[in-house]
Amino acid sequence: MTDCFREKLLYLHYMNVLTNKQLLTWLRVDPGLERPLSTPPAHIKLTSAQSLRFQKNLYVASYQEISAHLMQSNTSFITIFDSIYPDHLREIYDPPVILYSKGNAEYLSNQKMLAVVGSRKADQYTETMLNIILPDLLAEGICIVSGLAKGADSIAHRLALNGQTIGVTGSGFQHIYPRSNHDLYQQMAARQLLLSEYPPYIKPQKFHFPMRNRIIAGLSKGLLVTQAAMKSGTMITVDRALEEGRDIFSVPGSALDPLCEGTNSLISQGAKLTVSAKDILNEWAF
């Protein structure tokens, strides 16, 4: 991959006009990005609003200005063509063309990643169970992946700070969401790894989070689900993980707790009942 190609790809991505699927389509029909950036391939089928924004944003900033902006925010970027880009993620449907990163990108070479997902309303039960399950997994070098949301995500990241953990955000790094995780975010940026498919200046949007969840599932070898309601973002993430052939581990809970309906249902459908690290380690034969 030439420097010129890399610069063009970042430039297209940074303006945040094209969807990830549209960028993948562009790369499929013009793999060398040889055509002028001002004339996208007809295969992309831009909406009229996108066309206006594309032409408006195309020459707003130079590549050098974009590069300086990333450097000032201590942000790196990884393309789908880079060797450090995880194979697991590259193989999913709609893999992110570019990932922005803060922290130790070497974590991406870890083949033992476990996503931990659960309700934003997760209570002491999730914290208790993750305190039981995660330490032995971390001791085996397993990297914990989650979404830096309230509840289960935050609990998992905090418990993994002395091991390896990756936080995938639904906004650019200049917009910490939720604000209550500001301190955790700073610790993750300094000692762990943060990833986002959104340029640093992009604010969180509701539709970003399902997109973020496909990255969490895609990075991981398996998914550990703690408390989750039947209809929730967690269960959507589980569906994505199943589509990509990932292992599903589920923590059982009380039949009287609405937050355990999702996890108990997953077990009844064949997810691995998980109450200790051994349930995962034995399944993976570590």
C-alpha positions as CSV (number, residue, x, y, z in Angstrom):
1,M,0.0,0.0,0.0
2,T,1.6,3.3,-1.1
3,D,1.6,6.4,1.0
4,C,-0.5,8.1,-1.7
5,F,-3.2,5.4,-1.4
6,R,-3.2,5.6,2.4
7,E,-3.6,9.4,2.3
8,K,-6.5,9.2,-0.2
9,L,-8.2,6.6,1.9
10,L,-7.9,8.6,5.1
11,Y,-9.1,11.7,3.3
12,L,-12.2,10.0,2.1
13,H,-13.0,8.5,5.5
14,Y,-12.2,11.6,7.5
15,M,-14.9,13.8,5.8
16,N,-17.5,11.3,7.1
17,V,-19.8,11.6,4.2
18,L,-19.6,8.1,2.7
19,T,-20.9,5.1,4.7
20,N,-18.5,2.3,5.4
21,K,-20.3,0.1,2.9
22,Q,-19.9,2.8,0.2
23,L,-16.2,3.0,1.0
24,L,-15.9,-0.8,0.6
25,T,-17.8,-0.6,-2.7
26,W,-15.4,2.2,-3.9
27,L,-12.4,0.0,-3.0
28,R,-13.9,-3.0,-4.8
29,V,-14.4,-1.2,-8.1
30,D,-11.3,1.1,-7.8
31,P,-8.9,-0.9,-5.6
32,G,-6.0,1.5,-6.2
33,L,-8.1,4.7,-5.6
34,E,-6.8,5.8,-9.0
35,R,-9.8,7.8,-10.1
36,P,-10.1,11.4,-9.0
37,L,-11.7,11.7,-5.5
38,S,-14.1,14.3,-6.9
39,T,-15.8,11.7,-9.1
40,P,-17.0,8.7,-7.0
41,P,-17.7,5.5,-8.9
42,A,-21.3,5.2,-10.1
43,H,-21.7,1.9,-8.2
44,I,-21.8,3.9,-4.9
45,K,-25.2,5.6,-5.6
46,L,-24.9,8.7,-3.4
47,T,-28.0,10.3,-2.2
48,S,-28.5,13.9,-3.3
49,A,-27.7,15.1,0.2
50,Q,-24.5,13.0,0.2
51,S,-23.5,14.4,-3.1
52,L,-23.8,18.0,-1.9
53,R,-21.9,17.2,1.3
54,F,-19.3,15.3,-0.6
55,Q,-18.5,18.2,-2.9
56,K,-18.7,20.7,-0.1
57,N,-16.3,18.8,2.2
58,L,-13.9,17.4,-0.4
59,Y,-11.4,20.2,-0.2
60,V,-12.1,21.7,3.2
61,A,-8.9,20.4,4.7
62,S,-5.6,19.0,3.3
63,Y,-4.2,15.6,4.2
64,Q,-1.5,17.4,6.1
65,E,-4.1,19.3,8.2
66,I,-5.9,16.0,8.9
67,S,-2.7,14.3,9.9
68,A,-1.9,17.2,12.2
69,H,-5.3,17.1,13.7
70,L,-4.8,13.4,14.5
71,M,-1.4,14.0,16.0
72,Q,-2.6,16.8,18.2
73,S,-5.2,14.5,19.7
74,N,-2.7,11.7,20.0
75,T,-4.7,9.5,17.7
76,S,-3.4,7.0,15.2
77,F,-5.3,5.2,12.4
78,I,-5.3,1.7,11.1
79,T,-6.6,0.7,7.6
80,I,-8.1,-2.6,6.6
81,F,-5.0,-3.2,4.5
82,D,-2.5,-2.9,7.4
83,S,-1.0,-6.1,8.8
84,I,-1.9,-5.0,12.4
85,Y,-5.6,-5.0,11.4
86,P,-7.1,-8.1,13.1
87,D,-8.0,-11.0,10.7
88,H,-11.1,-11.8,12.8
89,L,-12.4,-8.4,12.1
90,R,-11.4,-8.2,8.5
91,E,-13.5,-11.3,7.8
92,I,-16.9,-10.0,9.1
93,Y,-19.7,-8.5,7.0
94,D,-19.0,-4.8,6.6
95,P,-15.6,-4.6,8.3
96,P,-14.6,-1.0,9.2
97,V,-12.3,0.4,6.5
98,I,-10.4,2.6,9.0
99,L,-10.1,2.3,12.8
100,Y,-8.8,5.3,14.9
101,S,-6.9,4.2,18.0
102,K,-5.4,5.5,21.2
103,G,-3.1,3.4,23.4
104,N,-1.4,0.1,22.8
105,A,-2.3,-1.1,19.3
106,E,-0.2,-4.2,19.8
107,Y,-3.2,-5.6,21.7
108,L,-4.8,-6.2,18.3
109,S,-2.4,-9.1,17.7
110,N,-3.8,-11.0,20.6
111,Q,-5.7,-14.0,19.2
112,K,-7.5,-14.5,22.6
113,M,-10.1,-11.8,22.8
114,L,-13.4,-12.1,24.7
115,A,-16.1,-9.6,24.4
116,V,-18.1,-8.8,27.6
117,V,-21.5,-7.3,27.1
118,G,-24.6,-6.7,29.2
119,S,-27.1,-4.2,30.3
120,R,-26.4,-0.5,31.0
121,K,-28.5,-1.1,34.1
122,A,-26.4,-4.0,35.3
123,D,-26.3,-4.3,39.1
124,Q,-24.2,-5.8,41.8
125,Y,-24.8,-9.3,40.4
126,T,-22.9,-8.5,37.2
127,E,-20.0,-7.0,39.2
128,T,-19.9,-10.1,41.5
129,M,-19.9,-12.6,38.7
130,L,-17.3,-10.7,36.6
131,N,-15.1,-10.5,39.7
132,I,-15.3,-14.3,39.8
133,I,-14.9,-14.9,36.1
134,L,-12.4,-12.3,34.8
135,P,-9.3,-12.6,36.9
136,D,-8.4,-16.1,35.7
137,L,-9.1,-15.2,32.1
138,L,-6.8,-12.2,32.4
139,A,-4.1,-14.4,33.9
140,E,-4.3,-16.5,30.8
141,G,-3.6,-13.4,28.6
142,I,-7.2,-13.1,27.4
143,C,-8.0,-9.5,26.3
144,I,-11.4,-8.2,27.4
145,V,-13.3,-6.2,24.7
146,S,-16.3,-4.0,25.5
147,G,-18.0,-0.8,24.6
148,L,-17.2,1.7,27.4
149,A,-20.9,2.1,28.1
150,K,-22.4,2.4,31.6
151,G,-23.1,-0.8,33.5
152,A,-21.6,-4.1,32.4
153,D,-19.1,-2.5,30.0
154,S,-17.6,-0.2,32.6
155,I,-17.4,-3.0,35.2
156,A,-15.6,-5.3,32.7
157,H,-13.1,-2.6,31.7
158,R,-12.3,-1.6,35.2
159,L,-11.7,-5.2,36.3
160,A,-9.4,-5.7,33.3
161,L,-7.2,-2.6,33.8
162,N,-4.4,-4.7,35.2
163,G,-4.5,-7.0,32.2
164,Q,-5.5,-6.2,28.6
165,T,-8.7,-4.5,27.6
166,I,-10.0,-2.8,24.5
167,G,-12.8,-0.2,24.5
168,V,-14.7,0.4,21.3
169,T,-16.5,3.7,21.3
170,G,-19.5,4.9,19.4
171,S,-18.1,8.4,18.8
172,G,-14.9,10.2,18.0
173,F,-12.3,10.5,20.8
174,Q,-13.0,14.2,21.3
175,H,-16.5,13.3,22.6
176,I,-16.3,11.0,25.7
177,Y,-19.6,9.2,26.1
178,P,-21.0,8.7,28.7
179,R,-19.4,11.6,30.5
180,S,-19.5,9.6,33.7
181,N,-16.7,7.4,32.2
182,H,-14.3,10.2,31.8
183,D,-11.7,8.9,34.3
184,L,-12.0,5.3,32.9
185,Y,-11.6,6.7,29.4
186,Q,-8.4,8.5,30.4
187,Q,-7.0,5.3,32.0
188,M,-7.8,3.3,29.0
189,A,-6.2,5.7,26.6
190,A,-3.0,5.8,28.8
191,R,-2.7,2.1,29.6
192,Q,-4.9,0.0,27.4
193,L,-6.5,0.5,23.9
194,L,-9.4,2.6,22.6
195,L,-10.8,2.1,19.1
196,S,-13.4,3.9,17.0
197,E,-14.4,3.9,13.4
198,Y,-15.4,7.6,13.7
199,P,-12.9,10.5,13.2
200,P,-12.2,12.3,16.5
201,Y,-14.5,15.2,15.9
202,I,-17.7,13.0,15.4
203,K,-20.3,13.3,18.2
204,P,-22.2,10.2,19.4
205,Q,-25.3,9.3,17.5
206,K,-27.9,6.6,18.3
207,F,-27.2,4.7,15.1
208,H,-23.5,4.6,15.9
209,F,-23.9,2.0,18.7
210,P,-25.2,-0.9,16.7
211,M,-22.3,-0.3,14.3
212,R,-19.9,-0.2,17.2
213,N,-21.3,-3.5,18.4
214,R,-20.4,-5.3,15.2
215,I,-16.8,-4.3,15.8
216,I,-16.9,-5.7,19.4
217,A,-18.3,-9.0,18.1
218,G,-15.9,-9.0,15.2
219,L,-12.8,-8.5,17.2
220,S,-13.6,-11.4,19.6
221,K,-13.3,-15.1,19.6
222,G,-16.4,-15.3,21.9
223,L,-18.9,-13.2,23.7
224,L,-19.7,-13.3,27.4
225,V,-23.2,-12.0,28.3
226,T,-24.0,-10.9,31.8
227,Q,-27.4,-9.3,32.7
228,A,-29.5,-8.5,29.6
229,A,-33.1,-7.9,28.9
230,M,-34.8,-9.9,26.0
231,K,-35.1,-6.8,23.8
232,S,-31.8,-4.9,24.1
233,G,-28.7,-3.8,22.4
234,T,-26.9,-6.6,24.1
235,M,-29.0,-9.2,22.3
236,I,-28.5,-7.4,19.0
237,T,-24.7,-7.8,19.6
238,V,-25.3,-11.5,20.3
239,D,-27.1,-11.9,17.0
240,R,-24.1,-10.3,15.2
241,A,-21.7,-12.6,17.0
242,L,-23.7,-15.6,16.0
243,E,-23.8,-14.5,12.4
244,E,-20.0,-14.4,12.5
245,G,-19.7,-17.8,14.1
246,R,-18.5,-16.6,17.5
247,D,-18.9,-18.6,20.8
248,I,-21.6,-17.4,23.1
249,F,-21.1,-17.7,26.9
250,S,-23.9,-16.6,29.2
251,V,-24.1,-16.0,32.9
252,P,-27.3,-17.5,34.4
253,G,-29.5,-15.5,36.7
254,S,-32.7,-15.4,38.7
255,A,-35.9,-16.3,36.8
256,L,-37.5,-13.4,38.7
257,D,-35.0,-10.8,37.4
258,P,-36.0,-9.1,34.0
259,L,-32.3,-8.4,33.4
260,C,-31.6,-12.1,33.4
261,E,-34.3,-13.1,30.9
262,G,-32.0,-12.6,28.0
263,T,-29.1,-14.6,29.5
264,N,-31.3,-17.4,30.6
265,S,-32.9,-17.6,27.2
266,L,-29.5,-17.8,25.5
267,I,-28.6,-20.8,27.7
268,S,-31.8,-22.5,26.7
269,Q,-30.9,-22.0,23.1
270,G,-27.4,-23.5,23.5
271,A,-25.1,-20.8,24.8
272,K,-22.5,-22.1,27.3
273,L,-23.6,-21.7,30.9
274,T,-20.8,-19.7,32.5
275,V,-20.2,-19.3,36.2
276,S,-16.4,-19.4,36.3
277,A,-13.4,-18.9,34.1
278,K,-13.0,-22.6,33.6
279,D,-16.3,-22.7,31.6
280,I,-14.6,-20.5,29.0
281,L,-11.0,-21.9,29.3
282,N,-12.2,-25.5,28.9
283,E,-14.3,-24.6,25.9
284,W,-11.3,-22.9,24.2
285,A,-8.8,-25.6,25.4
286,F,-6.4,-23.0,26.9
